[in-house]
Amino acid sequence: MKTVYETIRFGGVRSNTDQLGTIIAWLVSHHLIDLKFEHENSATISRLRMQDMTGPEFLTIVLDGEFSSTFLNPDGIKFVELYFVSGAYARDYSKVDQAIGDQWALYRAIAPLISSAYHKMNSRTGIRKKIEKILRFPAFSKKGT
């Protein structure tokens, strides 16, 4: 099921191209995208990861201006829903100087905040999942007792 998180808006104070492009570049760079999507778009994904293409360009050219769940893997969807949809990304984005000018300098300014949020999310849910898997692991179950 496709979930549209936001669509691109150009021009003026309502423009969200840099904001959306930055998180999309982070998601792609951190391999939170669907494998089929990655294979189908390997050339442009490589360009983005090598910083030969910006996040806003990728959003416009590859994603047709739509930030949706279709290109994400399950971990990417979960993170976007907990971080982006909740408004936490907008708060983090507002902490950096958007007048930096260079898209990759903006990315370098916001990426540590996104990474921190991702690691916090994983430390809460990732450890719990690992413990649950260990506790349910068949080798540890008591058979015959």
Secondary structure, DSSP 8 states (H G I E B T S, - for coil): ---EEEE---SGGG--HHHHHHHHHHHHHTT-B-HHHHHHTHHHHHHHHTTSS-HHHHHHHTSTTEEEGGGB-HHHHHHIIIIITTTHHHHHHHTS-GGG--HHHHHHHHHHHHHHHHHHHHHHHHHHHHHHHHHH-GGGS----
